[in-house]
Amino acid sequence: MAGLSQRHLGTIAAGAVAVTVWCAAAAGGGAGVAGLDMPLLVLAPALAGVVVVAATRRSLHVLPPGKDVVVLTAVTVAGFVGVYLADWTSRAHQVDIARLLPLVVVALGVLWPEPNVLRYSLLLAAGTLLGTVGEQVTSRAAVGGALAATALALVVTNRLTAAAGPRFGEAPPARARRVAGEAAAVLVAVGLLAALASSLLPPPAGRGGGDGTRRSPLPQPAAPALDASSRLDVTPGRGAPSADVVLLVDTAKADLWRATTYDHWDGEIWSQSSSARALVAGAQIGPGTGDDAASSDSRPSGTVQRVTVLAQSAGVLPAAARPVFVSSRAPLREGVDATLYPTVALARGDRYIVSSDGSQARAQALRGAGDLRADTVPAAVAGAYLQLPEVEHAVRALAAQLAGRRPTTYDKVRAIESWIRENTTDTAGADPVPAGTDAVEGFLFGPRSGPAERAATSMVVMLRSLGVPARLAVGFLPGARTGTDRAFLVRSRDAHAWVEVWFPNAGWQRFDPTGKAPDAHAGGETVWDRLLRFLRRLWPLAVAVGLVALAWLAWTGARWRRRRAALPWATRYFARVERAGAARGRPRRPQETPAEYTAELAVGVLPDARLAEVGALVTAAAWSAHEPGAEPRARAEQVLREATRATPARRLRRLARPTPSEPPHGPTIPKP
């Protein structure tokens, strides 16, 4: 490459950038802005023109090398900050910005074909690829081609920069193995950075087509039909839950996906006392019974869930509490507790979107409600959610003991919740409740283990015995995030039950005696959380990379030691002298011979007159190509060791001491 002219170098570099941008545009589906698209058939001649223009004109030295990338980066960052401040951050606009980048690269390649700017153009091309991943990419081969072209183009620009710089003598030709290794290393680095960026950047919400189906294959195995029964018997035994998939919930924050609630308890079975379900007017959902007082403060605060049905069908739509907006292909009905029921069951792969208020009041606000009295509970709430059959005396006594003289209803609820959490065990499977045994009494005073619905039922019964409105809610835990995506994969084993307690001016608030519910006041997932999840998924790769890196470091260290051992003694010794002088503020000048340099060091830096003899020994060994004997080498090593270890006071005394004509130890170092 040393024999190529600057025009040829610019042509090759522009061609590399053109190929990379073309591959990135192919992965993204073209280039353009909003409704103005530039298909690949038009983009390809435009990129070819970059090569022609770069071959017929010289580079424009607009800014000094190094400053150009700084300016371009600052302008790009300022542009994206301006876009963010202008609230132009919707998914469609982000894709438009990403598809605009190839056109920017074309302009930069024509106007400014400098190596640094070409590298910047390659980064923009990679940004195009990342900006369209997940929505526009339809071919994995195109993505792989873009990454490979980016890596190879970076290698080319690095080579061009090295070839354009000044050299002393003829530059040796680059070995093909070295170029291939460099390209492979850059390709791996670009791939890892792309994967890391994809994991850290929040993924686009609601991937897939707009017809309510996902383009990617649905996971297996599918759970049976998801239906909300009007009755729930807590007495039968429970087997081990399965790992069948039920839902895929794409949302930014973990929550409990509530399916339905129960209000009537007969000692063994929960049921829903009211079967009246109002049709949802349009897409708006009215507040459920008990949430009317809090409805004025409820806002669709962005807790949006885009849910894909993975079970065989769905006759109920699980969602976060307090849904305020819903979108589905099927007409819906709303229960008295704001539960959502499609008039026609959704099929596997269908999707629906729910926006929930979901906000949980703070402890201070709930304590501010004081201690509930019968006259403060609305009739609609008291009639449905204070109902109780005959309750065993031991259960009432335990509830009264736990509540004690606590001043507020909130403190009573927390006391009962904490006792159940600390003294019972939540088990996936459970034996049936023995015949003739009260389900709540058997759970609290028996083995104290069982499924979540028994713990939640016990808490509801104790709260109602104290005059606190409460109900049983069933649904699912958040599930597990799917790799680097933010969607939660919910399985049958994530089925759960918890308690909802009514508070004036706050509505229904959730409590979980099993402690499995996520923190209601926790924020959404952070970049650090996504990074940790990314590393957990790739820990085998990280271990393999670490082992390879350690092996490479060991091999490099051994190779360096072998090369250093193969050097002549004079070379290795004088390198130590140079390091000692540089560490004390007197580096060796390029024009100084070893004898001259050691003579300068002996004056004040390392005040030892014997260093001049050492410099003469090194000079003689270098010019004669003959290694000195063992005794002169030992003498030189001793001189350097004593000179570098001497304290300032000892150095002053050594300067004042006259130099003996004959050294006391060994013969004189021969001079050339």
Secondary structure by P-SEA (a helix, b strand, c coil): cccccaaaaaaaaaaaaaaaaaaaaaaacccccccccccaaaaaaaaaaaaaaaaccccccccccaaaaaaaaaaaaaaaaaaaaaccccaaaaaaaaaaaaaaaaaaaaccccaaaaaaaaaaaaaaaaaacccccccaaaaaaaaaaaaaaaaaaaaaaaaacccccccccccaaaaaaaaaaaaaaaaaaaaaaaaaccccccccccccccccccccccccbbbbbccccccbbbccccccccbbbbccbbbbbcccccccccccbbbbccccccccccccccccccccccccccccccccccccccccccccccccccccccccccccccccccbbbbcccccccbbbbbbbccccccaaaaaaccccccccccccccccccccccccaaaaaaaaaaacccccaaaaaaaaaaaaaaccccccccccccccccaaaaaacccccccaaaaaaaaaaaaaaacbbbbbbbbbccccccccccbbbbcccccccbbbbbbccccbbbbbccccccccccccccaaaaaaaaaaaaaaaaaaaaaaaaaaaaaaaaaaaaaaaaccaaaaaaaaaaaaaaaacccccccccaaaaaaaaaaccccccaaaaaaaaaaaaaaacccccaaaaaaaaaaaaaaaaccaaaaaaaaacccccccccccccccc
